[in-house]
Amino acid sequence: MNKIELFLKELREVSDRMNNIFTNGACVRLFSMLKILFPNAELYWSDRDVHGVTKIDGVYYDIGGIVCSDYLIMKEYHLIPPENYAGYKLLKHTEEDVKLSVTVEKYFK
């Protein structure tokens, strides 16, 4: 496993809910975290999946680990220009029945 895969594994192990959170609304927040650690990270988006993945050094990742390139082609993922990141960051995971007192947004400016 490379550093990125190890980071994602540790993040998944924080809670059983992490996979759900980062595949249902917070995928761009995951990209933002990876971008801090890996400044060359790029955001790819699929309108068909309504999901974002992160490309680092030619490899695509989401919370589950490495994403197969054939899947990305099938689901029409495309590069999001950095000037458009802010709009995608508006997406976030929410659950009506859960009120978290600490959110990721608390730690990012």
VOGU-3710 file (C-alpha; in Angstrom, 3 decimals, decimal comma):
1> mnkielflke> 0,000/0,000/0,000  1,190/3,493/-0,807  0,859/6,525/1,525  -2,444/7,585/-0,020  -3,988/4,146/0,401  -2,758/4,007/4,004  -4,266/7,434/4,717  -7,619/6,385/3,217  -7,547/3,109/5,177  -6,962/4,982/8,452
11> lrevsdrmnn> -9,744/7,435/7,616  -12,177/4,592/6,839  -11,352/2,956/10,156  -12,362/6,046/12,151  -16,004/4,973/11,875  -18,175/2,514/9,996  -19,907/5,586/8,582  -16,860/7,057/6,821  -17,503/5,239/3,544  -21,092/6,496/3,523
21> iftngacvrl> -20,051/10,053/4,383  -17,374/10,298/1,697  -19,466/8,680/-1,038  -22,678/10,589/-0,275  -21,918/14,276/-0,267  -18,443/14,746/1,183  -16,302/13,389/-1,669  -15,021/16,872/-2,521  -14,095/17,405/1,134  -11,986/14,262/0,878
31> fsmlkilfpn> -10,340/15,737/-2,230  -9,661/18,933/-0,240  -7,936/16,959/2,517  -5,858/14,996/0,022  -4,950/18,242/-1,776  -3,443/19,564/1,473  -1,290/16,450/1,790  -0,612/16,060/-1,943  -0,612/19,525/-3,596  -0,587/18,025/-7,100
41> aelywsdrdv> -4,009/16,377/-6,520  -6,720/17,044/-9,108  -10,493/16,748/-8,802  -12,468/14,651/-11,302  -16,277/14,664/-11,322  -19,036/12,528/-12,814  -22,531/13,942/-13,277  -23,708/10,354/-13,809  -22,321/9,228/-10,442  -22,750/12,597/-8,705
51> hgvtkidgvy> -19,374/11,839/-7,182  -15,846/13,186/-7,218  -12,559/11,326/-7,187  -9,016/12,544/-6,648  -6,191/12,015/-9,135  -2,688/11,933/-7,666  0,339/11,009/-9,768  -1,828/9,358/-12,432  -3,877/7,249/-10,000  -7,519/7,916/-9,058
61> ydiggivcsd> -8,776/7,553/-5,472  -11,897/7,890/-3,387  -12,569/6,764/0,184  -12,549/3,129/-0,954  -9,023/3,334/-2,348  -7,888/3,127/-5,967  -10,663/3,614/-8,520  -10,480/1,566/-11,731  -9,868/3,694/-14,840  -12,421/1,684/-16,871
71> ylimkeyhli> -15,084/2,692/-14,359  -14,084/6,349/-14,694  -14,454/6,158/-18,465  -17,805/4,369/-18,232  -19,172/6,977/-15,794  -17,702/9,926/-17,775  -15,518/11,464/-15,098  -13,895/14,736/-16,161  -11,325/17,145/-14,758  -12,669/20,079/-12,741
81> ppenyagykl> -10,589/23,254/-13,150  -9,231/24,648/-9,850  -11,219/27,870/-10,258  -14,414/25,778/-9,980  -13,479/23,891/-6,785  -15,376/26,306/-4,519  -18,724/25,427/-6,103  -18,176/21,709/-5,614  -17,111/22,258/-1,983  -20,669/23,360/-1,214
91> lkhteedvkl> -21,658/19,687/-1,347  -21,632/18,006/2,027  -22,966/14,892/3,686  -25,983/15,509/5,885  -28,253/13,304/7,917  -31,432/14,597/9,492  -31,305/12,237/12,464  -27,661/12,923/13,379  -26,372/16,199/14,799  -22,589/16,238/14,827
101> svtvekyfk> -21,019/18,911/17,007  -17,696/18,832/15,173  -17,569/19,088/11,396  -14,699/19,035/8,932  -15,545/22,626/7,971  -14,524/23,731/11,458  -10,889/23,058/10,634  -10,679/24,489/7,077  -10,616/28,183/6,200
//
